């Protein structure tokens, strides 16, 4: 007699129906089967962060991340930074070809004591709503003279920088207390290549945007001159403006803070990087004195 198959390889009635519907339905069922045991009631929507990995729209029979996004996106913010940058930091002045051009036409270099006003856009995540703590990137705040934080509901607050850590590229801002569910910091040490992750941020200033991908690599080093240490690599689309936004898992936990990308034209080619949440958590404790 043939031994019975384990539950993960059995085909129930729903799966047989999906097979008749075609490959997309099969793929969806396989994805669901990897996330939950067969005893889950598919008619019940996901009701809270970490309550399960089966996300469905109420009353529908197909998987969707929309219920999860409704829960997590209110805690993701847009950040606008006005800064004064010394002209000697301007990329043109670091370009030897530009300097040779000035020399060729006997043009003087700008006064390196001057500053240039610059505006940058990025993202952040509320990690403590009661105290108004927002986590973002250190590099986004360089030379900042004015920092504005805008919530998903379009409320805007002027933020105060509590602390910043160049070694982890993490900074903590403070805004007034808000009634928003903060996002928990997950355990980035548990991440594996192939885990699904979601990047949320403000790419190119378009406004809040959600992208889905997987963990492409963990412990990736040699990025940004290697001063950021080991990073999470993902193919979830990360572009300029995503800096400081969260990389979350399917339980709604922050597993990384998006910080860098590799792209020959400055845009996404499927190679983005995030600071692991465990390092971000340690930086948070140092910067605000938590124990």
Secondary structure by P-SEA (a helix, b strand, c coil): ccccccccccccaaaaaaaaacaaaaaaaaaaaaccccccccccccccccccccccccccccccaaaaaaacccccbbbbbbbbbccccccccccaaaaaaaaaaccccccccbbbbbbbbbcccccccccbbbbbbccccccccbbbbbcccccccccccccccccccbbbbbccccccbbbbbcccccccccbbbbbbcccccccbbbbbbccccccccccccccccbbbbbccccccccccccccccccccccccccccccccccccbbbbccaaaaaaaaaaaaccc
